[in-house]
Amino acid sequence: KFFNGFHYDAHPMAMVSAVVASMAAFYHDTTDIYDARHREIFAHRIIAKIPTIAAAAYKHSVGQPFVYPRNDLGYCANTLQMFFGVPCEKFEADPLAAEALDLLFILHADHEQNASTSTVRLAGSTGCNPYAAISAGVSALWGPAHGGANEEVLEMLEQIGSVSNIPSFLEKVKDKNSHVRLMGFGHRVYKNFDPRAKIIRAMCHRVLGKLGSVDNPLFELALRLEEIALRDEYFVARKLYPNVDFYSGIIYSALGIPRSMFTVMFAIART
């Protein structure tokens, strides 16, 4: 009933933020932050329910019926079946898809003291309801300057179009007056090669080899862009190496998750 009050065109992150905040009213009796047992119950509930909320937001946005969670499935397989299952038949998640999603969740969770983490800690430091603090973090993550990097990587690759256009694109990146940015490279914490990128790159090969096409034009373009940029003294001198966002959007696309849901998947991992 709560989701039925949302417009179909509403951004999924708006739905997730609102529903998480509403849990403060639904679970009002176990949110004493000074009670260790209450904190444990809260942690179990929010981690368990955030994929269900995310999947419901997706289903609502595409006009499909909600799919309930199944206790016989693991965390990521269950997430996939709530996203892509339908009530009239049994859904079996591809084991590799579940493994890839699990890897993405783990790698996205490793994301230091950023804007959304700071938001949750700042709100939580006042002693507010913990669901409200998480909702605030989701809202901060929603901003394109924080959680939208993997979407921007795909948009950049589409803008480049072909391998032959990479040199001219990189020249524009070097020109400060062009305002063209190289998305998915560099990190505020990982000043050398992002160790997460090495792991996710190997998974990207596996996923596209089984679930997509190894000749996926965006993936091939990403590999060539990485290869050329890593040989360019301009980027090497500035230690601009691929980060986790460079490949994560390609994997999400191969799993069938639309770009409008990328930040929502990030929110699940951060939670």
Disulfide bonds with the S-S distance in Angstrom:
none
